[in-house]
Amino acid sequence: MTSFFDVLLGGVFHAAVLFLVAAGLQLVFGVQRIVNLACGSFYALGAYFGITAVNWAGAHGSPPWAFLPVLVLSGVLIGAIGPFIELLLRTVYKRDEAFQLLLTFALVLMFQDVLRFFWGANPQQLGNLSMSYGKVTIGEVSFPTYNVLVMAASLAIAVGLGLFLQRTRYGRILRATAENREMAEALGADVRWIYASVFTLGTMLGTVGGALVVPTAAASLDMPVELVVEAFAVVVIGGLGSMRGALVGALIVGLTRAAAISFYAELEVLAIYLIVIVILVVRPAGLFGKPVE
């Protein structure tokens, strides 16, 4: 029973972080129709910058328990590179999708060199800092309080994004732009500003996700590729452009990964892609995606 809860909690924690990146990917595609391969690089950038921020805060007298807000703030701050990346992407908005994929893949390679230049090739980590918040114990099961806080934060962000897109005036403008850019522009929407703000929000979701994961995992140069593989598995399972699909897809991938690692680690990637293949065969648009008419 204890091992079952270990797998469950580990899978949900990974899904919580994965959802943040996948939500950013879904948001950017839903509005801008850009398949952003660089989402994994933003995740890694948030992780490395989060480590630097926590180390800097600790060196200046910050108590160990304050590292969580430091991580969130560092992810938001480094996510402010979004507008500058979006300026570069403007050159391919109206071009073939192949140009978009090539440009975002080029960003992956560029960011890998940036990470190596500033932080070196060796993995970096924060040690056992996640235990600063202690543990939650329920019967025979105990797990870090930090993991619970991250899961709660991810759920709050999911609910907040849903309310933002459905209930606010700006959210309705985003959805209108996603449906018909030309009509939204004709009605007075500032599409350039909308694209810049959406891409920045998507970038911040990725960098915050990367920052939140580093107390439990080392930051390495392999992070961008590993994460983007899982993020696109989430998108395929949940459906491209669906925020609800991102949440459900992240849960499926997170729990599958945790179960595979627990019972037979060599099946970790294979198990995820078996689910992807089944979804593509049974429902090509994904669980919550809209079929192309």
SERO-4910 file (N, C-alpha, C, O; in steps of 0.05 Angstrom, whole numbers):
BEGIN
 pado doro    nc1    nc2    nc3   cac1   cac2   cac3    cc1    cc2    cc3    oc1    oc2    oc3
  Met    A     17    -24      0      0      0      0     17     25      0     11     45    -14
  Thr    A     39     24     16     57     47     17     70     53    -10     72     76    -18
  Ser    A     78     32    -24     90     35    -51     70     47    -71     77     63    -88
  Phe    A     44     39    -68     24     50    -85     21     80    -82     20     95   -101
  Phe    A     21     89    -57     18    118    -51     44    133    -60     43    156    -68
  Asp    A     67    120    -57     92    132    -67     91    137    -97     98    159   -106
  Val    A     81    117   -112     78    120   -141     57    142   -147     62    159   -165
  Leu    A     35    141   -133     14    160   -138     23    189   -133     19    207   -150
  Leu    A     35    194   -110     44    221   -103     67    230   -121     68    253   -129
  Gly    A     85    212   -127    107    219   -145     97    226   -173    107    245   -185
  Gly    A     78    210   -182     67    216   -209     51    242   -210     54    257   -229
  Val    A     36    248   -189     21    273   -189     39    297   -186     34    318   -198
  Phe    A     61    294   -171     80    316   -169     93    322   -196     95    345   -204
  His    A    101    301   -210    113    305   -236     93    317   -255    100    334   -272
  Ala    A     68    307   -253     47    318   -271     42    347   -265     36    363   -283
  Ala    A     44    356   -240     40    384   -233     60    402   -246     53    423   -257
  Val    A     85    393   -247    106    409   -260    103    408   -290    105    428   -304
  Leu    A     97    384   -300     94    380   -329     71    396   -340     72    406   -362
  Phe    A     49    398   -324     26    414   -332     33    443   -338     23    454   -357
  Leu    A     50    455   -321     57    483   -325     70    487   -353     63    506   -367
  Val    A     88    469   -360    102    472   -386     82    466   -409     81    481   -428
  Ala    A     66    445   -406     47    438   -427     25    460   -430     16    465   -452
  Ala    A     18    472   -407     -2    494   -409      8    517   -425     -6    529   -441
  Gly    A     34    524   -420     46    545   -436     47    538   -465     42    555   -483
  Leu    A     54    513   -471     55    504   -499     27    505   -512     24    514   -534
  Gln    A      7    496   -497    -21    497   -507    -30    526   -512    -43    531   -532
  Leu    A    -24    543   -493    -33    571   -495    -21    585   -520    -35    598   -534
  Val    A      5    580   -524     18    593   -547      7    581   -573      2    596   -592
  Phe    A      3    555   -574     -8    544   -599    -37    553   -603    -45    559   -625
  Gly    A    -53    553   -581    -81    559   -584    -85    587   -595   -104    591   -611
  Val    A    -68    606   -588    -72    634   -597    -55    640   -621    -65    652   -640
  Gln    A    -30    632   -621    -11    640   -642     -7    619   -663      5    625   -684
  Arg    A    -16    595   -659    -12    573   -678     18    567   -683     26    561   -705
  Ile    A     33    570   -661     62    564   -662     67    539   -645     60    538   -622
  Val    A     79    518   -657     87    494   -642    115    500   -631    135    499   -646
  Asn    A    116    507   -606    141    517   -594    159    495   -582    155    486   -560
  Leu    A    178    486   -598    197    466   -589    215    476   -567    227    460   -553
  Ala    A    217    502   -564    235    514   -544    224    514   -516    237    524   -498
  Cys    A    200    503   -512    188    503   -485    205    488   -465    207    496   -442
  Gly    A    219    467   -474    237    453   -456    261    469   -448    271    466   -426
  Ser    A    270    487   -466    292    505   -459    284    525   -438    300    532   -421
  Phe    A    260    535   -440    250    554   -419    249    540   -392    255    552   -372
  Tyr    A    240    515   -392    239    499   -368    267    496   -356    271    500   -332
  Ala    A    287    489   -372    314    486   -362    326    513   -353    340    514   -333
  Leu    A    319    534   -367    329    561   -360    318    568   -332    332    580   -316
  Gly    A    292    563   -327    280    568   -302    294    552   -279    297    562   -257
  Ala    A    301    527   -285    314    510   -265    341    521   -258    347    524   -234
  Tyr    A    358    527   -277    385    538   -271    383    565   -257    398    570   -238
  Phe    A    366    582   -267    364    609   -255    353    607   -227    360    622   -210
  Gly    A    335    587   -222    324    583   -196    346    575   -176    346    585   -153
  Ile    A    364    558   -184    386    550   -167    403    573   -161    411    577   -138
  Thr    A    409    590   -181    426    613   -176    412    633   -157    425    644   -139
  Ala    A    386    637   -160    371    655   -143    370    646   -114    374    662    -96
  Val    A    366    620   -110    365    609    -83    392    611    -69    394    618    -46
  Asn    A    413    604    -84    440    606    -73    447    635    -66    459    641    -45
  Trp    A    439    654    -83    444    682    -78    428    691    -53    438    705    -36
  Ala    A    403    683    -52    386    691    -29    397    679     -3    398    692     18
  Gly    A    406    654     -4    418    641     20    444    655     29    448    658     53
  Ala    A    460    664      9    485    678     16    480    705     28    497    716     42
  His    A    456    716     24    449    743     35    430    741     59    416    760     65
  Gly    A    430    718     72    416    715     97    387    705     95    373    706    116
  Ser    A    378    697     72    350    687     70    347    661     85    364    643     81
  Pro    A    326    657    101    323    632    116    316    609     96    305    614     75
  Pro    A    323    584    103    318    562     84    289    559     76    283    551     53
  Trp    A    269    565     94    241    561     88    231    581     67    209    577     56
  Ala    A    246    602     62    238    623     43    245    616     14    241    633     -4
  Phe    A    256    592      9    266    587    -18    243    583    -38    247    588    -62
  Leu    A    219    575    -29    197    571    -48    189    598    -62    187    598    -86
  Pro    A    183    619    -47    177    644    -61    200    654    -78    195    667    -98
  Val    A    225    649    -69    248    657    -85    247    642   -112    253    654   -133
  Leu    A    241    617   -111    240    601   -136    218    612   -155    222    615   -179
  Val    A    194    617   -144    172    627   -160    180    654   -172    175    659   -196
  Leu    A    191    672   -156    199    698   -166    220    696   -187    219    710   -207
  Ser    A    239    678   -183    261    675   -203    250    665   -230    258    673   -251
  Gly    A    230    646   -228    218    636   -253    203    658   -268    204    659   -292
  Val    A    189    675   -253    174    697   -265    194    717   -278    189    727   -300
  Leu    A    215    723   -264    234    743   -274    248    734   -299    250    749   -319
  Ile    A    258    709   -299    272    699   -323    253    694   -346    261    695   -369
  Gly    A    227    690   -339    207    687   -360    202    713   -375    189    713   -396
  Ala    A    212    735   -365    209    761   -378    225    763   -404    224    783   -418
  Ile    A    240    742   -411    253    741   -438    233    736   -460    239    738   -483
  Gly    A    208    728   -452    188    721   -471    184    742   -494    184    734   -517
  Pro    A    180    768   -487    176    787   -509    198    788   -529    194    793   -553
  Phe    A    223    784   -520    246    785   -539    246    761   -558    253    764   -581
  Ile    A    238    738   -547    236    714   -564    213    717   -584    215    709   -607
  Glu    A    191    729   -574    168    732   -591    174    751   -614    164    747   -636
  Leu    A    191    771   -610    199    789   -632    212    773   -654    208    778   -678
  Leu    A    228    753   -646    241    736   -666    221    719   -681    224    715   -705
  Leu    A    201    709   -666    182    691   -678    163    705   -698    150    693   -715
  Arg    A    161    732   -695    143    747   -713    151    743   -742    134    747   -760
  Thr    A    176    737   -747    185    734   -775    174    709   -788    175    707   -813
  Val    A    162    690   -772    153    665   -785    123    661   -780    113    639   -786
  Tyr    A    109    680   -769     80    676   -763     64    668   -787     47    650   -786
  Lys    A     69    680   -810     53    675   -833     67    657   -853     58    655   -876
  Arg    A     88    644   -844    103    626   -862     95    597   -856     80    592   -838
  Asp    A    105    579   -872     99    551   -869    107    541   -841    126    551   -829
  Glu    A     93    521   -832     99    510   -805    127    499   -803    138    499   -781
  Ala    A    139    491   -825    166    480   -824    185    502   -815    204    496   -800
  Phe    A    181    527   -823    198    549   -814    196    553   -784    215    559   -770
  Gln    A    171    551   -774    167    554   -745    181    533   -729    194    538   -709
  Leu    A    179    508   -738    192    486   -725    222    489   -725    236    483   -706
  Leu    A    233    497   -749    262    500   -751    272    523   -733    293    520   -720
  Leu    A    257    544   -731    266    567   -715    265    560   -685    283    566   -671
  Thr    A    243    547   -676    241    541   -648    262    519   -641    272    518   -618
  Phe    A    268    501   -660    289    481   -654    316    494   -653    333    486   -637
  Ala    A    320    514   -670    345    529   -668    348    543   -641    370    545   -631
  Leu    A    325    552   -630    326    564   -603    335    544   -582    349    551   -563
  Val    A    326    519   -586    334    498   -567    365    495   -567    377    494   -546
  Leu    A    377    494   -591    406    492   -593    420    516   -582    441    514   -568
  Met    A    409    540   -587    421    564   -577    420    566   -546    440    573   -533
  Phe    A    397    559   -535    395    560   -506    412    539   -492    421    543   -470
  Gln    A    417    517   -506    435    497   -494    463    508   -491    476    503   -471
  Asp    A    472    523   -511    498    536   -509    498    558   -488    517    562   -474
  Val    A    475    573   -485    473    593   -465    475    581   -437    489    591   -420
  Leu    A    461    559   -433    462    545   -407    491    535   -401    500    538   -378
  Arg    A    504    524   -421    531    514   -417    550    538   -411    569    535   -395
  Phe    A    546    560   -424    564    583   -420    562    594   -392    582    600   -379
  Phe    A    537    598   -382    533    610   -356    536    591   -332    545    599   -311
  Trp    A    527    566   -336    527    547   -313    545    523   -317    546    507   -298
  Gly    A    558    520   -340    576    498   -343    561    472   -352    536    472   -354
  Ala    A    577    451   -357    565    426   -368    556    407   -346    542    388   -351
  Asn    A    565    411   -321    559    393   -299    531    398   -288    523    422   -286
  Pro    A    516    377   -281    490    381   -268    493    397   -242    513    395   -228
  Gln    A    472    412   -236    471    428   -211    446    421   -195    425    415   -207
  Gln    A    447    423   -169    424    417   -152    425    433   -127    444    446   -120
  Leu    A    402    432   -112    400    448    -87    402    430    -62    396    439    -40
  Gly    A    411    406    -66    414    388    -43    388    379    -32    369    373    -47
  Asn    A    386    379     -5    362    370      8    344    393     17    330    390     38
  Leu    A    344    415      3    330    439     11    300    435     12    286    448     28
  Ser    A    290    417     -4    261    413     -4    250    403     22    226    405     28
  Met    A    267    392     39    258    381     65    257    404     86    250    398    109
  Ser    A    262    428     78    260    451     97    232    454    107    228    465    129
  Tyr    A    212    446     91    184    448     99    174    423    115    151    422    123
  Gly    A    192    404    118    184    380    133    168    360    116    169    361     92
  Lys    A    155    342    130    140    321    117    111    320    126    104    329    149
  Val    A     93    310    109     66    304    116     64    274    120     72    259    102
  Thr    A     53    266    143     50    237    148     21    230    152      7    242    168
  Ile    A     12    210    136    -16    200    138    -14    170    141     -8    156    122
  Gly    A    -18    160    165    -15    132    170     14    123    166     32    134    180
  Glu    A     19    104    149     46     95    143     59    110    120     82    105    114
  Val    A     44    128    108     55    142     85     64    170     93     50    185    107
  Ser    A     88    177     85     99    204     90    111    214     64    123    199     49
  Phe    A    108    240     59    118    253     35    124    282     41    113    294     59
  Pro    A    143    293     26    152    321     31    129    341     29    113    340     10
  Thr    A    127    359     47    107    381     46    112    398     21     92    408     10
  Tyr    A    137    401     13    143    417    -11    128    406    -35    117    422    -51
  Asn    A    127    380    -38    113    368    -61     84    375    -61     72    380    -82
  Val    A     72    375    -37     44    382    -35     39    411    -42     19    418    -56
  Leu    A     57    429    -34     55    457    -41     57    461    -71     42    478    -82
  Val    A     74    447    -84     77    449   -113     52    439   -127     42    452   -146
  Met    A     41    417   -118     17    406   -130     -7    425   -126    -23    430   -145
  Ala    A     -9    437   -103    -30    456    -97    -27    481   -115    -46    492   -125
  Ala    A     -2    491   -118      4    514   -135     -4    509   -164    -15    526   -177
  Ser    A      3    485   -173     -3    478   -201    -33    477   -205    -44    486   -226
  Leu    A    -48    465   -186    -77    464   -188    -89    492   -188   -108    497   -203
  Ala    A    -78    509   -171    -88    537   -169    -83    551   -195   -100    567   -204
  Ile    A    -60    547   -208    -54    559   -234    -73    549   -255    -82    564   -272
  Ala    A    -79    523   -254    -97    511   -274   -125    524   -272   -137    531   -292
  Val    A   -135    526   -247   -161    539   -243   -160    568   -251   -179    578   -263
  Gly    A   -139    582   -243   -136    610   -250   -135    615   -280   -147    634   -290
  Leu    A   -121    598   -294   -120    601   -324   -147    596   -336   -155    611   -354
  Gly    A   -161    576   -326   -188    571   -336   -207    594   -332   -221    602   -350
  Leu    A   -206    605   -308   -223    629   -302   -215    653   -318   -232    668   -328
  Phe    A   -189    656   -321   -179    679   -337   -188    678   -366   -197    698   -377
  Leu    A   -186    654   -378   -194    651   -406   -224    652   -410   -233    661   -431
  Gln    A   -239    643   -390   -268    642   -394   -284    666   -383   -304    673   -394
  Arg    A   -274    678   -362   -290    698   -348   -280    727   -352   -296    746   -346
  Thr    A   -256    731   -361   -246    759   -363   -249    769   -392   -251    754   -411
  Arg    A   -250    796   -394   -253    808   -421   -228    802   -438   -231    796   -461
  Tyr    A   -204    803   -425   -180    798   -440   -179    768   -449   -170    762   -471
  Gly    A   -189    751   -432   -190    722   -439   -208    718   -463   -201    702   -481
  Arg    A   -231    732   -464   -249    729   -487   -236    740   -513   -240    729   -534
  Ile    A   -220    761   -510   -206    772   -533   -185    752   -543   -182    748   -567
  Leu    A   -171    738   -524   -152    718   -532   -166    695   -547   -156    686   -568
  Arg    A   -189    686   -538   -203    665   -551   -213    673   -578   -214    658   -597
  Ala    A   -222    698   -580   -231    709   -606   -208    710   -626   -211    704   -649
  Thr    A   -185    719   -616   -161    720   -634   -153    693   -643   -144    689   -665
  Ala    A   -155    673   -624   -148    646   -632   -166    635   -653   -158    620   -671
  Glu    A   -192    642   -652   -212    632   -671   -209    646   -699   -210    633   -719
  Asn    A   -204    672   -698   -203    687   -724   -186    713   -719   -197    733   -711
  Arg    A   -161    711   -726   -143    734   -721   -152    758   -737   -152    780   -727
  Glu    A   -158    754   -762   -165    777   -780   -190    791   -770   -190    816   -769
  Met    A   -210    777   -761   -234    789   -751   -229    804   -725   -239    827   -722
  Ala    A   -213    792   -707   -207    805   -682   -191    831   -687   -196    851   -674
  Glu    A   -173    830   -707   -158    854   -713   -175    876   -725   -172    899   -720
  Ala    A   -195    867   -742   -213    886   -754   -231    900   -734   -239    923   -737
  Leu    A   -236    886   -712   -253    897   -690   -237    913   -670   -249    923   -650
  Gly    A   -212    917   -675   -196    935   -658   -177    922   -639   -164    935   -624
  Ala    A   -175    895   -639   -156    881   -621   -128    886   -630   -121    884   -654
  Asp    A   -110    892   -611    -82    896   -617    -68    868   -617    -59    859   -596
  Val    A    -68    856   -640    -58    828   -642    -29    826   -635    -21    806   -623
  Arg    A    -13    846   -642     16    844   -635     19    843   -605     35    827   -595
  Trp    A      5    860   -591      6    860   -561     -4    834   -550      7    823   -531
  Ile    A    -26    824   -562    -37    798   -552    -17    776   -556    -13    760   -538
  Tyr    A     -4    774   -579     15    753   -584     39    755   -565     48    735   -554
  Ala    A     48    780   -560     71    784   -542     64    775   -514     80    762   -500
  Ser    A     40    783   -505     32    777   -477     27    747   -474     34    735   -453
  Val    A     15    734   -494     10    705   -492     36    690   -492     39    671   -476
  Phe    A     54    697   -509     79    682   -510     95    686   -484    108    668   -474
  Thr    A     94    710   -473    108    715   -448     96    699   -425    110    688   -408
  Leu    A     69    697   -424     56    681   -404     63    652   -407     69    638   -387
  Gly    A     63    642   -432     72    614   -437    100    609   -428    107    588   -417
  Thr    A    118    629   -434    146    626   -425    148    626   -395    163    609   -384
  Met    A    134    643   -382    135    644   -352    124    618   -339    135    609   -319
  Leu    A    104    606   -351     94    580   -341    116    559   -342    120    544   -324
  Gly    A    131    559   -364    153    540   -367    176    546   -348    187    527   -336
  Thr    A    184    571   -345    207    577   -327    199    573   -298    216    564   -282
  Val    A    175    579   -290    166    574   -263    166    544   -258    174    535   -236
  Gly    A    156    528   -277    156    499   -274    185    488   -270    189    471   -253
  Gly    A    204    498   -286    231    490   -283    243    498   -256    257    482   -243
  Ala    A    236    522   -246    246    531   -220    235    514   -198    249    508   -179
  Leu    A    210    506   -200    197    491   -178    208    462   -176    206    450   -155
  Val    A    218    451   -198    227    423   -197    255    419   -186    262    397   -178
  Val    A    272    441   -185    300    437   -178    305    428   -149    325    416   -144
  Pro    A    287    434   -130    293    423   -103    291    393   -102    301    380    -83
  Thr    A    279    380   -122    275    351   -122    291    337   -144    292    313   -145
  Ala    A    303    352   -162    318    340   -184    341    359   -193    339    383   -190
  Ala    A    362    347   -204    384    363   -213    378    377   -239    364    366   -256
  Ala    A    389    401   -243    387    415   -269    410    406   -286    433    406   -278
  Ser    A    404    398   -311    425    388   -329    419    398   -357    397    407   -363
  Leu    A    439    395   -374    436    403   -402    417    385   -418    408    392   -440
  Asp    A    410    361   -407    392    343   -420    363    350   -415    345    339   -428
  Met    A    358    368   -396    330    375   -388    313    384   -412    290    375   -414
  Pro    A    322    402   -429    304    412   -450    293    389   -468    269    389   -474
  Val    A    310    371   -477    301    350   -495    283    330   -480    262    323   -491
  Glu    A    291    322   -456    274    304   -441    246    315   -435    226    301   -438
  Leu    A    246    341   -428    220    353   -421    202    357   -446    178    353   -444
  Val    A    214    365   -468    198    371   -492    185    345   -502    163    346   -513
  Val    A    199    323   -499    187    297   -507    162    292   -491    142    284   -502
  Glu    A    164    295   -465    141    290   -447    119    311   -452     95    304   -452
  Ala    A    127    336   -457    107    357   -461     91    352   -486     66    356   -486
  Phe    A    104    343   -507     89    337   -532     72    312   -529     51    309   -542
  Ala    A     81    293   -512     64    270   -506     38    279   -493     17    269   -499
  Val    A     41    298   -474     18    309   -460     -1    322   -480    -25    319   -479
  Val    A     10    337   -499     -6    352   -519    -21    332   -537    -44    336   -543
  Val    A     -7    311   -545    -20    291   -563    -42    277   -548    -64    273   -560
  Ile    A    -38    270   -523    -58    255   -508    -82    274   -502   -105    266   -505
  Gly    A    -76    298   -492    -98    316   -484   -111    330   -507   -135    337   -506
  Gly    A    -97    334   -529   -108    349   -552    -95    376   -555    -94    391   -535
  Leu    A    -86    382   -578    -71    407   -583    -89    431   -580   -111    432   -592
  Gly    A    -81    450   -563    -96    474   -558   -116    473   -536   -130    492   -530
  Ser    A   -119    449   -522   -138    446   -500   -124    448   -473   -107    432   -467
  Met    A   -132    468   -457   -121    470   -430   -130    448   -412   -114    438   -396
  Arg    A   -155    439   -414   -164    416   -399   -149    391   -407   -143    374   -391
  Gly    A   -143    389   -433   -127    367   -443    -99    366   -432    -88    345   -427
  Ala    A    -88    390   -428    -61    392   -417    -61    381   -388    -42    367   -380
  Leu    A    -82    387   -373    -83    378   -345    -86    347   -344    -72    334   -330
  Val    A   -105    337   -360   -110    308   -360    -86    293   -372    -78    272   -361
  Gly    A    -75    304   -393    -52    291   -406    -28    290   -387    -13    271   -387
  Ala    A    -23    312   -372     -1    313   -354     -4    292   -332     15    279   -324
  Leu    A    -29    288   -322    -34    268   -302    -29    240   -313    -17    223   -299
  Ile    A    -37    235   -337    -33    208   -349     -3    203   -353      6    181   -346
  Val    A     11    223   -363     40    219   -368     55    217   -341     72    200   -338
  Gly    A     48    234   -322     62    233   -296     58    207   -282     77    196   -271
  Leu    A     33    197   -281     27    172   -267     39    148   -281     49    129   -269
  Thr    A     39    149   -308     51    127   -324     81    126   -319     92    104   -316
  Arg    A     93    149   -320    122    150   -315    130    140   -288    148    124   -285
  Ala    A    115    149   -267    121    140   -240    117    110   -236    134     97   -223
  Ala    A     96     99   -248     91     70   -246    113     55   -260    122     34   -250
  Ala    A    121     64   -284    142     50   -299    168     50   -284    182     30   -283
  Ile    A    176     73   -273    201     76   -259    200     57   -234    221     45   -227
  Ser    A    177     55   -221    175     39   -197    177      9   -202    189     -6   -187
  Phe    A    164      0   -224    163    -29   -229    183    -39   -249    194    -61   -246
  Tyr    A    189    -23   -270    209    -31   -289    219     -6   -304    207      2   -324
  Ala    A    241      5   -295    250     32   -304    255     33   -334    251     55   -346
  Glu    A    262     11   -346    268     11   -375    244     17   -392    246     24   -415
  Leu    A    220     14   -380    195     19   -395    185     47   -393    164     53   -403
  Glu    A    200     65   -380    190     92   -375    181    106   -400    158    115   -402
  Val    A    199    108   -420    192    122   -445    173    106   -462    154    116   -473
  Leu    A    178     80   -463    161     62   -479    132     63   -471    114     64   -487
  Ala    A    127     63   -444    100     62   -434     85     88   -442     62     87   -450
  Ile    A     99    111   -441     86    136   -449     79    136   -478     57    145   -486
  Tyr    A     98    126   -495     92    127   -524     72    105   -532     60    109   -553
  Leu    A     69     84   -517     48     65   -523     21     79   -520      3     75   -536
  Ile    A     18     95   -499     -7    110   -495    -11    130   -517    -33    133   -527
  Val    A     10    143   -525      9    163   -547     -1    149   -573    -18    160   -587
  Ile    A     10    126   -578      3    111   -603    -27    103   -602    -41    106   -622
  Val    A    -36     93   -579    -64     85   -576    -82    109   -581   -102    107   -595
  Ile    A    -75    132   -569    -91    156   -572    -92    165   -601   -113    172   -612
  Leu    A    -69    164   -615    -68    172   -643    -85    153   -661    -97    162   -681
  Val    A    -86    128   -653   -102    109   -669   -132    112   -663   -148    113   -682
  Val    A   -139    114   -638   -167    115   -630   -179    143   -633   -202    145   -643
  Arg    A   -164    163   -625   -175    191   -626   -152    209   -633   -139    221   -616
  Pro    A   -146    213   -659   -123    228   -668   -123    257   -658   -101    268   -655
  Ala    A   -146    269   -653   -146    297   -643   -140    299   -613   -138    321   -603
  Gly    A   -136    276   -599   -132    277   -571   -158    275   -555   -180    277   -567
  Leu    A   -156    271   -529   -180    267   -513   -198    291   -513   -223    288   -512
  Phe    A   -187    315   -513   -203    339   -512   -199    358   -536   -208    381   -536
  Gly    A   -184    349   -556   -179    365   -579   -202    365   -599   -219    347   -598
  Lys    A   -203    385   -616   -224    388   -636   -214    375   -662   -193    383   -672
  Pro    A   -229    356   -673   -221    345   -699   -221    366   -721   -237    384   -721
  Val    A   -201    364   -739   -199    383   -761   -220    376   -781   -223    353   -791
  Glu    A   -236    397   -788   -258    393   -807   -248    397   -836   -264    394   -854
***
